[in-house]
Amino acid sequence: MTAAVAPDWTTADLPVVERADGVREALGRTHLPWELDFRDDAPVECQLTTHGLADGTLVECRSGLLGGRRRPGRTGIADEHVGLLVVLEGREQVRQGEVAVDLRAGDALLWRSGLPASFRVLEPLHKLTLLLPAERLVGVQPGPVELPASRAMTGLLTSHLRALAGLARQVPAAQTGFVVDVALDLLRRAVRPAADHASRHDRLVRDAVSIIEAWLDDPLLSPGRIADRLGVSPRWLHAAFAETEETVSATIRRRRLERVRRDLADPAMADATITTIAFRWGFTDAATLSRQFRRTFGTTPSAYRATGR
């Protein structure tokens, strides 16, 4: 919460004996219903500022030490929602399903309203929660998903929500949908970086292998030429192959040697010299072929052909 925005609701306006019930009611309205526990050795303190944004709500919360749990079916709403929780200060432990996280400043968590959950505030907390209908995240794993502060996209997402909390009441109603869409785009990128990254690399490797197969007979075939044909940098191509079992050059070499071995065992190629076969599959000379063939298969091309293997 920025200093310029006063809270909509605060325990400071209630008598001490009414504060616990007040927090239960207030958090039930803003964060969906919870069964709350308060510590006897800590004061009951809470401040809430709520911003309505299109079909979502951004809630800024400052709270003292407390804990709570939500059981299945206790959401209080008909449709499932997702919540994006961003910790600005303090520490909160959250468990939902099989995911248990210890959130500190800069960390975030995407959670689902329909799953049982529990939390415990271990240090005075300042957090933001963007609550949206689950349908807004169609195609994205709805949670629970931990988004650690160490990820760059988490930092961008946190910065956007922090700025939004300070400016939300200045955003024209007609533009609130846009600012939520920006947050959703950042969220999608933060939730799915690993999957997107792997998917791009998988496609790149498949496309590179197709080029290798088509140009095995070209002695000038190289990682650099393959990268040029794919329209990517050699560094990006090598990074994609780093997630496989061999390098680009090793893939070229292995596939060429496999073709040579096939020709050596083919009766129809019995009259072809080793040099002819070497040139046929992109080797510049028979000596290079022989050296690589022996290193890979443990025998020379001539000996392999002679044994009829």
C-alpha positions in Angstrom: 0.0 0.0 0.0 1.4 3.4 -0.9 1.3 6.2 1.6 -1.0 8.2 -0.7 -3.8 5.6 -0.6 -5.7 5.2 2.6 -7.0 1.8 3.5 -10.6 1.0 2.9 -10.8 -1.1 6.1 -8.5 -1.3 9.1 -8.7 -2.9 12.5 -7.6 0.5 14.0 -11.3 1.6 13.6 -12.6 -1.3 15.8 -12.5 -2.0 19.5 -9.8 -4.5 20.4 -12.3 -7.2 21.3 -14.0 -7.0 17.9 -10.9 -7.0 15.7 -10.6 -10.8 15.3 -14.2 -11.1 14.0 -13.7 -8.0 11.9 -10.6 -9.5 10.2 -12.5 -12.8 9.5 -15.4 -10.9 7.9 -13.1 -8.5 5.9 -10.8 -11.2 4.6 -13.8 -13.3 3.7 -15.1 -10.5 1.5 -11.7 -9.7 -0.2 -9.8 -13.0 -0.2 -12.7 -15.5 -0.1 -13.8 -17.2 3.2 -11.1 -18.5 5.6 -11.1 -20.1 9.0 -8.6 -17.9 10.8 -6.4 -18.4 13.9 -4.8 -15.6 15.8 -1.8 -15.7 18.1 -2.4 -14.8 21.8 1.0 -13.1 22.0 0.5 -10.8 18.9 -2.0 -8.0 18.4 -4.7 -8.4 15.7 -3.8 -5.9 13.0 -5.0 -5.7 9.4 -5.4 -3.1 6.7 -7.2 -3.7 3.4 -7.4 -1.6 0.3 -9.5 -2.9 -2.6 -9.4 -1.9 -6.2 -12.1 -3.1 -8.7 -10.4 -3.7 -12.1 -12.7 -4.9 -14.9 -13.7 -8.4 -13.9 -11.0 -8.7 -11.3 -10.1 -7.3 -7.9 -6.7 -6.1 -6.7 -6.5 -6.3 -2.9 -3.6 -4.8 -0.9 -3.3 -6.2 2.6 -1.1 -5.4 5.6 -1.5 -7.9 8.4 0.0 -9.0 11.7 0.8 -12.6 12.6 -2.1 -15.0 11.9 -2.9 -18.2 10.1 -5.9 -19.8 8.4 -7.2 -22.6 6.2 -9.8 -23.1 3.6 -11.5 -26.5 3.0 -12.8 -27.8 -0.3 -16.1 -26.2 -1.3 -15.7 -23.3 1.2 -15.0 -20.7 -1.4 -18.4 -18.9 -1.0 -18.7 -18.4 -4.8 -20.2 -20.5 -7.5 -17.4 -20.1 -10.1 -13.8 -20.9 -9.4 -11.3 -18.1 -9.1 -7.6 -17.8 -9.3 -5.5 -15.6 -7.0 -2.1 -14.1 -7.8 -0.4 -13.4 -4.5 2.7 -11.2 -4.4 4.6 -10.6 -1.2 6.0 -7.0 -1.0 7.3 -7.3 2.6 7.3 -9.9 5.3 7.0 -13.7 5.2 4.1 -16.0 4.6 4.0 -19.8 4.4 1.3 -21.2 2.1 0.2 -24.8 1.3 -2.2 -25.8 -1.4 -2.5 -29.4 -2.6 1.0 -30.8 -2.9 2.7 -27.3 -3.1 4.1 -25.8 0.1 6.0 -22.5 -0.2 7.7 -20.1 2.1 7.1 -16.7 0.5 9.3 -13.7 1.1 9.6 -10.2 -0.4 9.4 -10.5 -4.2 8.0 -14.0 -4.3 4.6 -14.8 -5.8 2.1 -17.6 -5.9 -0.7 -18.4 -8.2 -3.5 -20.3 -6.3 -6.9 -21.7 -7.0 -10.0 -21.1 -4.9 -11.4 -24.6 -5.3 -8.5 -26.4 -3.6 -8.0 -26.8 0.1 -5.3 -24.4 1.4 -3.7 -23.1 4.5 -1.4 -20.2 5.3 0.6 -18.7 8.2 2.0 -15.2 8.4 5.4 -15.5 10.2 6.4 -11.9 9.8 4.3 -8.7 9.5 3.0 -8.9 6.0 2.5 -6.5 3.1 1.1 -8.3 0.0 -1.0 -7.8 -3.1 -3.6 -10.3 -4.4 -5.1 -10.1 -7.9 -8.3 -12.1 -7.9 -9.8 -13.2 -11.2 -12.3 -15.7 -12.6 -10.4 -18.9 -13.5 -11.7 -18.6 -17.1 -9.3 -15.6 -17.6 -6.4 -18.1 -17.5 -7.7 -20.6 -20.0 -4.7 -22.6 -21.3 -2.5 -21.8 -18.4 -1.9 -24.1 -15.4 -4.2 -22.5 -12.9 -2.2 -23.3 -9.8 -0.8 -23.7 -7.4 2.3 -22.4 -9.1 5.2 -20.9 -7.2 6.9 -17.9 -8.9 10.2 -17.1 -7.0 11.6 -13.7 -7.0 14.8 -15.0 -8.7 12.9 -15.2 -12.0 13.1 -12.0 -14.1 9.4 -12.3 -15.2 8.3 -12.5 -11.5 10.1 -9.3 -10.9 8.3 -7.6 -13.8 5.0 -9.0 -12.6 5.6 -7.8 -9.1 6.6 -4.3 -10.3 3.5 -4.0 -12.4 1.2 -4.9 -9.6 3.0 -2.6 -7.2 2.6 0.3 -9.6 -1.0 -0.7 -10.3 -1.8 -0.6 -6.6 -0.6 3.0 -6.3 -2.3 4.2 -9.5 -5.5 2.0 -9.7 -7.8 4.8 -8.5 -6.4 7.1 -11.2 -7.0 4.7 -14.1 -10.2 5.5 -16.0 -12.8 2.7 -15.8 -12.6 2.1 -19.5 -8.9 1.3 -19.3 -9.0 -1.1 -16.3 -9.5 -4.0 -18.6 -6.3 -3.1 -20.4 -4.1 -3.0 -17.2 -5.5 -6.4 -16.1 -4.7 -7.8 -19.6 -1.1 -6.5 -19.1 -0.9 -8.3 -15.8 -2.3 -11.5 -17.3 0.3 -11.4 -20.1 3.1 -11.0 -17.6 1.6 -13.8 -15.5 1.3 -16.2 -18.5 5.0 -15.5 -19.3 6.0 -16.0 -15.7 4.0 -19.2 -15.2 5.1 -20.9 -18.4 8.7 -19.9 -19.1 10.1 -23.4 -18.7 7.4 -25.0 -20.9 7.7 -22.3 -23.6 11.4 -22.4 -23.5 11.5 -26.2 -23.9 8.8 -26.1 -26.6 10.9 -23.6 -28.7 14.0 -25.6 -28.2 12.3 -28.9 -29.2 10.9 -27.3 -32.4 14.3 -25.9 -33.2 16.0 -29.2 -32.7 13.5 -31.0 -34.9 13.9 -28.4 -37.7 17.6 -28.6 -37.5 17.6 -32.4 -37.7 15.4 -32.1 -40.8 18.0 -29.8 -42.4 20.8 -32.2 -41.4 19.0 -35.1 -43.1 18.4 -33.1 -46.2 22.0 -31.9 -46.5 24.1 -34.7 -45.2 26.0 -35.0 -48.5 27.1 -31.3 -48.4 30.7 -31.2 -47.0 30.1 -27.6 -46.0 27.2 -28.5 -43.7 27.9 -26.9 -40.3 26.1 -25.6 -37.2 26.6 -22.0 -38.6 25.0 -22.9 -41.9 22.1 -24.7 -40.2 21.5 -21.7 -37.9 21.5 -19.4 -41.0 18.8 -21.6 -42.7 16.7 -21.5 -39.5 17.1 -17.8 -39.0 18.6 -18.1 -35.5 22.0 -17.4 -34.1 24.5 -20.3 -33.7 24.5 -19.7 -30.0 20.7 -20.2 -29.8 21.0 -23.4 -31.9 23.8 -24.8 -29.6 21.6 -23.9 -26.6 18.8 -25.9 -28.0 21.0 -29.0 -28.6 22.5 -28.6 -25.2 19.2 -30.0 -23.9 19.6 -33.2 -26.0 22.2 -36.0 -25.7 24.6 -34.6 -28.3 25.9 -31.4 -30.0 24.9 -30.2 -33.5 28.3 -31.4 -34.9 27.9 -34.8 -33.2 24.5 -35.2 -34.7 25.8 -34.4 -38.2 28.7 -36.8 -37.7 26.6 -39.7 -36.3 24.0 -39.5 -39.0 26.7 -39.5 -41.7 28.4 -42.5 -40.2 25.0 -44.3 -40.0 24.5 -43.7 -43.7 28.1 -44.9 -44.5 27.6 -48.1 -42.4 24.3 -48.8 -44.2 26.0 -48.4 -47.6 28.9 -50.7 -46.6 26.4 -53.4 -45.7 24.3 -52.9 -48.9 25.1 -55.5 -51.6 24.0 -52.9 -54.2 26.9 -50.7 -53.1 29.5 -53.5 -53.2 31.4 -52.0 -56.2 31.5 -48.5 -54.6 34.9 -47.6 -53.1 35.2 -46.4 -49.5 36.2 -43.0 -50.9 33.1 -42.8 -53.1 30.9 -43.6 -50.1 32.8 -41.1 -48.0 32.2 -38.3 -50.6 28.6 -39.4 -50.9 27.9 -38.5 -47.3 29.8 -35.3 -47.0 33.2 -36.5 -45.8 36.1 -34.7 -47.5 38.3 -37.7 -47.7 38.5 -41.4 -46.9 41.0 -41.0 -44.1 38.7 -38.7 -42.1 35.9 -41.2 -42.6 38.1 -44.1 -41.5 39.2 -42.4 -38.3 35.7 -41.3 -37.2 34.2 -44.7 -38.2 36.7 -46.6 -36.1 36.2 -44.3 -33.2 32.5 -44.8 -33.3 32.1 -48.5 -34.3 35.4 -50.0 -33.2 36.5 -51.1 -36.7 37.5 -49.6 -40.0 35.1 -49.2 -42.9 37.0 -51.8 -44.9 37.0 -54.4 -42.1 33.3 -53.7 -41.5 32.5 -54.4 -45.2 34.7 -57.5 -45.2 32.9 -59.1 -42.3 29.5 -58.4 -44.0 28.1 -56.8 -40.9 
